[in-house]
Amino acid sequence: MAIAEKALGPDHPDVAASLNNLGLLYREQEKYTEAEPLYRRALVIDEKVLGPDHPEVATSPNNLAELYGDHGKYGEAEPLYRQALQIAEKAFGPQHVIV
């Protein structure tokens, strides 16, 4: 991630992808407090660079929702899941199958 930030700049989509990947690793290790800011930063980068309706943006709110769901924070997870769903439906249509 540090290499990507240095080479591409802190607001590049590849940096956001690295943030999401590191967040996933932390979540698997149950390092939830470390994962949350990474997902949030990735979301900010993607929305800024790609726009709020780009399909790649859906990854960050979905990952953050998963993290909140792990903690039983369903009220915080639901709007993020809805955001990810709305982005995907707008990009691919409501009948698109996500595998």
N, C-alpha and C positions, 0 to 999 in steps of 0.2 A: 504494500500500500504506500509506503514512504517513497519508494521508487516511482510509482505511478504519479503520486502528487508532485514530485520534483520534475519529472519529465513532461507531464501533461497539464499540470496546474491543479489547484485544489478543487476546482469546480467542473472537472471533466466527468462524463458519464462512466468511464472506466474506473475512476476513483470511487464513484457511488457503488459500482458493482463490487469492488473490493471491500468497501464498508459493509455492504450487505453480507458478503461471504464471511467476513470476520465476525459480524453479528451472529450469523448462524452457528459458527464455531463456539462462540461464547454461550449461546443459548443451549447448545448440546452439552456444554460443560457446566450448565446451570449458573453461569456468571451473568445473571440477568441485568444487574446494574451496569455492567460494561456493555452489554448488547444494545440496550435501549438508545443511548445517544448516537450509536453508530447508525442504527436504522433511521433515526430522526434526521441525521446529517445527510444520509443518502437520499432521503425523500426531498429535502430542501434542494440538493444539487440537481436531482433529476427534474423536479418541477421547474427550476430556474432555467436549466439548459435545454430540456426537451419539451417543456410545456406540460401543463397539468393533465392533458388528455392523451399523452403518448403511452402506448401499451407497456413500455418498460418501467414507467413510473408506478404501475400497480404492484410491483414486487415489494417496495418498501412499506407501504401501508399494510400489505398482507402479512409481511414478516413481523411488523410491530404488533399487529392484531394477534398473531400466533403467540407472541411473547406475553401479551396481556391475558390471553386465554389461559396460558399456563399458570397464571397467578390468580385465576378466577375473577379477573377484572373485566367482566363481560360488557359492562357499560362503556368501558373505554375501547374494547375490542370491536364492538359492533359497528360504530361509524367508520372505522378503518377498513373493516371487511366490506362495508357498503361502498366506500370510496374505490377500493380495488375492483369490486364487481362492476361499478359504474364505468370505470375506465375500460375494462375488458369488454363490456357489452357495447360501448361506443366504438371501440376499435374493431371488434370482430363480429358483432351482432349477438343477439340474445340466445341464439341457438348453437353457437359455437361450442364445440366440445374441447375442454381443457384437459390435457393428459398429464 
